[in-house]
Amino acid sequence: MVFLKTLHVLSQIWKSGGVIERDPLDGRLELKNHENVPSEVLKAAEPIFNQIEEWFKSWEDANGIDQTMQKMVHQSCGWQHNPKLNEWICVDVEALTLFMEWQETLAKNGWTDIYEDYRQFENDESNVMKQKLYERAILYANQNK
């Protein structure tokens, strides 16, 4: 799948402290903190820029549930740190267990590589789990404002 290499390169950018966002003026992707990203990672990103763009576009219409799951995966893989999410998942053992069960369900559906986009391995069972996780996340956020 095209996202395999894309997610690996993106993970290296994120782990280096790079932040990729859309420029609000022209809508193009912009790399912030590029000076922190190793030159070999930047070189690896150049030829697959279209795939990186495609990956970001695929998330643009994501709802809150899917955004939360993306943040959880990125946190657990060590790609992007999210202190509030980390705090929640450390105190809510049931949510952590449910997240692990969600990952196990995806693995049973064929997701065996963190650099492969997990969304293609979702099914009704995993969707129920992610809905429950999202509800727990919202509850925690509302109780800890």
C-alpha positions in Angstrom: 0.0 0.0 0.0 1.1 3.5 -0.8 0.8 4.6 2.9 3.4 2.2 4.1 6.4 4.3 3.1 4.5 7.5 3.7 3.7 6.7 7.3 7.3 5.7 7.9 8.6 9.0 6.5 6.0 11.0 8.4 6.8 9.2 11.6 10.4 10.2 11.2 9.5 13.8 10.6 7.2 13.8 13.7 9.7 12.1 16.0 12.2 14.7 15.0 9.9 17.5 16.1 8.7 18.4 12.7 5.1 19.6 12.4 3.2 19.4 9.1 0.1 21.6 8.8 -1.8 23.3 6.0 -0.9 26.9 5.4 -4.1 28.9 6.2 -3.4 31.3 3.3 -2.9 28.9 0.4 -3.8 25.5 1.8 -0.5 23.9 1.0 1.3 21.6 3.4 3.9 23.4 5.4 6.7 21.8 7.4 7.4 23.6 10.7 10.6 23.0 12.7 12.2 21.6 9.5 15.6 22.4 11.0 15.0 19.5 13.5 14.4 17.0 10.8 17.4 15.0 9.5 18.4 15.8 5.9 18.0 12.1 4.9 14.4 12.2 6.1 13.7 15.4 4.2 15.3 13.7 1.1 13.1 10.6 1.6 10.0 12.8 1.8 10.6 14.7 -1.5 9.8 11.9 -4.0 6.7 10.9 -2.1 5.3 14.3 -1.5 2.2 13.4 -3.5 1.6 10.4 -1.2 2.1 12.6 1.9 -0.4 15.1 0.5 -2.8 12.2 -0.2 -2.5 10.9 3.3 -3.3 14.3 4.8 -6.2 14.8 2.5 -7.6 11.4 3.6 -7.9 12.8 7.1 -9.4 16.2 6.4 -13.0 15.1 6.8 -12.3 12.8 9.8 -14.8 13.1 12.6 -13.9 13.4 16.3 -13.9 9.6 16.8 -11.4 9.0 14.0 -9.2 12.0 15.0 -9.0 10.6 18.5 -8.0 7.1 17.3 -5.4 8.6 15.1 -4.0 10.5 18.0 -4.0 7.3 20.1 -2.2 5.4 17.5 0.4 8.1 17.0 0.9 8.4 20.7 1.3 4.7 21.2 3.8 4.4 18.3 5.8 7.3 19.7 5.3 9.5 16.7 3.5 12.4 18.2 3.3 13.1 21.9 0.0 14.2 23.3 0.2 15.0 27.1 -3.5 15.1 27.7 -4.2 11.9 25.9 -1.3 10.2 27.7 -2.6 11.4 31.1 -6.1 10.0 30.3 -4.9 6.6 29.0 -2.6 6.3 32.1 -5.5 6.8 34.6 -8.3 5.1 32.7 -7.2 1.5 32.7 -10.5 0.4 31.1 -9.8 2.8 28.1 -6.2 1.4 27.8 -7.6 -2.1 27.8 -10.2 -1.2 25.2 -7.5 0.4 23.0 -5.4 -2.8 23.2 -8.5 -4.8 22.3 -9.2 -2.5 19.4 -5.6 -3.0 18.1 -6.0 -6.8 18.5 -9.2 -6.6 16.4 -7.4 -4.7 13.7 -4.5 -7.3 13.9 -7.0 -10.1 13.4 -8.3 -8.2 10.3 -4.7 -8.1 8.9 -3.1 -5.0 10.4 0.4 -6.2 11.2 2.5 -3.1 10.4 2.3 0.2 12.2 3.4 2.0 9.0 0.3 0.7 7.2 -2.8 2.8 7.5 -5.0 1.0 10.0 -8.3 2.3 8.7 -8.5 -0.3 5.9 -8.6 -3.0 8.6 -11.6 -1.6 10.6 -14.9 -3.4 10.8 -18.1 -3.2 12.7 -16.5 -4.7 15.8 -13.6 -2.3 15.9 -16.0 0.6 15.1 -18.0 -0.2 18.2 -14.8 -0.2 20.3 -13.6 3.1 18.9 -17.0 4.7 19.6 -16.7 3.5 23.3 -13.1 4.8 23.5 -14.2 8.2 22.1 -17.0 8.4 24.7 -14.6 7.6 27.5 -12.2 10.3 26.1 -15.0 12.9 26.0 -16.1 12.0 29.5 -12.5 12.3 30.8 -12.0 15.6 29.0 -15.2 17.1 30.4 -14.3 16.0 34.0 -10.8 17.3 33.8 -11.2 20.8 32.3 
